[in-house]
């Protein structure tokens, strides 16, 4: 019956809720990175059981409640003794409060009256029922006052001694044990002499009780007390706020950050951006990722969190920006896996119209044809768009979605070929995670910010599964290309290998020079760097090579200087083969110059090279013969370049040497549409389905040009099915188009033709 009554009272008068702690974010080693005031604007950091050292327990228990481990919340002997002293006014007036009773009072502060003392005793008994002695002592150490807005041993230890409780010396431990009884008198930093005397008095008393070894006591007494209040730790402010929001109500959040790399990254970023301000560049963000564990070891959201003028509180690690050219390595890796490209394969680098989209290279120039490895190291735009057109935008964006690209996932159906040039949104966190996958053989795992935190976050969820984005072979080939040091995006002053870390890296610059990126990796770390302005303002100096890579190299030299000198090795799925030096394809019949290239057996294209074709021509080279009209004598065999029409047109437009097949034998009576040796005819200007607006008062004209094979000598232009004029295959023709819908047709001397339509308006 009594038990039931006690249970009913326990339910009717439940214990007060646990105190509201100051959220703290820990580094991977358990040190405090960042601390926040609790909702009542107090520093009340939670002291964990493991931080309560035996010395701290003994000092507190022997000073406050020597029989703490033996009573059930209330010490009846102490109450009788205190009542006698208070009644007969002998000795010091006391309340006989046990540690448990003090916890009850700290949980429910009340005026000190006889009635409230009885309630305090009942609460103490209730606490003893619900909590163990260790937990009650922990509650006490978390609630004891230290003056001002500081409560709890951990808060006092960090703010005064800059150490957690379990790192304090015996002298520091006893100092914190004696203050709670007189927090308004014993104020650290103000009354140090008084505190020192009181501390030594208690140390002598503990010595008489044989509580600690004599030598430890003597060392503690001789230890000076030069202490003052310090600011709370404020490393990694952006990540700290992110995690506190992500894990609401958690007093202790264990992050993956490492204290030393975080401090170095913050200092390097702050000092580096300070030098860039005169160039109109005010911000930078850095993310350091461990490739083996995917743990984030340094997280710098901005150059200076307190710089309100430059929006320093914006988290640049999570800000969605244009990625510029940083997605190109991943695209080429996918193209390798699809068998579309190998490193030595040559791609056209000429002005090209991709269904109305005409990309340009960063320097506005074209090279004609370039190898895949050169296209990547020189970050050429036109070859990248061509490769994306072959891979397919949906296939590319699906892989990015699998790698946690949220902005891409939202707008994937609306993305086009411009995606590879920065036409989508991405964050530094997403890009760094993607490059870490390349460093790990194509295996993607989401970056980790916390260590075994327990309950899942309420928001900001990330992909939780490992995904194979590319094959190990493709990842190795891209890494091998990105590690090359002969490249245009190598910053000035880093040609000396002593300053250049052994890494693979890629730079990127968004349209308008608003964002500069540089992301690099070795076997151990992937580091991502973004530099720019949070307000989106561009700067002429803002390029990945000039302003982002120097910070990337400084970070690698500072954070990974002692990394083992290991590098990626080719996987067994890769092999070598001879390819034509002119095209990078499997050598054909007319490929005397050959070189070695990597390829994926069974995957890489086995198409044979046909960069030259054999033709039958007259002895003087004036005409060409087909097999139907070749004479018995008086002809010879000759090799002619078999270039793509757009490449041939580009070379001729640039005045580069080129050789076209002579016109076909005019006496041949065989009607030929195409003998299979030619290539497709294409109109390069104007653009198909484009809209043009002309000034009716100005004599503006439209350019007609085409791309034709080397065998084509003459073409014929038509406008709305009416003959306009004949022209050489490389000739630029100008005319004034009519208004409305206009059909442009072009036919060549081999019987091929092509049509386009456009809209013309006059104003």
C-alpha angles and dihedrals in degrees: 000000000000090000092053090049092051091049090051092050090048090055094044093049106032121187117269115266118269115272121273105249132208106256112240129189116213131205120236090268092054097255117134114259100175136003131194133199114255120246090273091054095251132131100237108150117181115251110214122220091247090058093058100093123202089249091055092047093050094046094049097042095046092047100041109023120000092183094048093121094050108045129072098237097297127064106212093190092054090047092053091047092048092047091052093049092047094044097047094032093233119145126346118340108244139171097217089231115175121211088259092053090049089053089052090051093046091050092049109023111204139164112277105255134140091253093050089048090058091049088049090055092050091049089049091056089047090051091052089054094051102036138044121240090255091053092048091051088048091052090050093051090049094052107037113117124242100181131277112020095330118114130169134029095266093054091049093046093051098040096044106025099021090227134101116252094259091058096054124113121239090259091052092046093053090045090059091044095059101045102071093071091058107019093155094052102035099056114168112230093023107049100028094141092054091045091049092054092047091047093053091046090057092044089056089049091051088049091055089051090051088235095143133017114278093240091053090051092050092049090049093049091051093049111106121232107225103152138145136170116276132196118266116262112276107179118139095013095174095051091042092056091044093054095043088054092044094050105035116191095017110129094198124035117186110211128192093236121122113222100223097047090045093053092045093048092050093049094046093048094047094048093043095052090047087065092049097054093090087060092056094258116127110165146046138173130204135194124187116196129189106226096207099049100019086228115153105235099178129023121183113175096180141354093256123009091200095053100105093172090064095038091252093173091066110105105233091187090067100030112118109235138159107277095211110198097339093106094059097089090055092048092052090048090056090047089053090052091050091052092243099120143019125191096264096042112119120230127195112258101187134117104287135182111218100192092306097328112108110182123195131207118249093255093043091240134110131213101202097233129008136177120252092248092052092045089055100041090046091042094228114188104204096056090045092054090048091052091047089052088056096043091045127238094247092053090049096047092045089060091048090052089052087054092057100260099158100181090050090050091054097051102025096121091056097047121107141175091304088072091087091055095053099281092139134058125258139164130227089245092055094046094047090050090050093052090047086060090056088050090052100051096272096305113137124204123166117256112263120225103174139043116233093319096173116220115056116253119265093227143003093057118181133200108284103195131082113246132192104227098171137003119267087246094056091045091052094049092051091046090050091052095045091051092063113115100200098086139116096244094065106119120239113270095026098091087099106087089215089074097035115083120220098258143126111238145169131199130208138189123194125224112285091020092270098135131036119194136185121173123178141168146186129185093288110032142030115201124190123196129189122183127184143082124302090220089062095245113153129221130204089231094050107111130131093239097048104040110013103043096056090058090046092053092046090052093050092047091050102038104031102030092122097043113130113265092246125140138187117280125208112265120236091253091070124084139172130247138171115256135181111270090218098057110005090238128125105287115265132196094291105040109112094159112069137167139180121267137174118248141168110244111232092012111055116082115267094199112147122237118256100171088136128040129196119236135181111237137172119266091259092045093238099123138022125226131215119213091263096058104030109129123233092248140004099062135102139197117249134177118231128187111263099205127165110266093245092049092048091048090049093051093049092046089053092049092245119152113270135163124217128196111260117251116279120267103282092209091060108112095193111112106229125193095171130329092208094257096093132082133231123285117233135182109228097181131069105028120247115251091003125140120230127192117201131189108243090206093054126069094236118167135196125236121234118198136151142193114232137167124268090257092063116095103166137025133192123221126211130185117201088346092304119119112251105176146303120255142172114273092252097038120118111227124198128198141157109250124214121244123267128026110356126193115205119194131184128190128183133212090262094063098257120132140181133194134203134178131214141169121243124192131180125214 
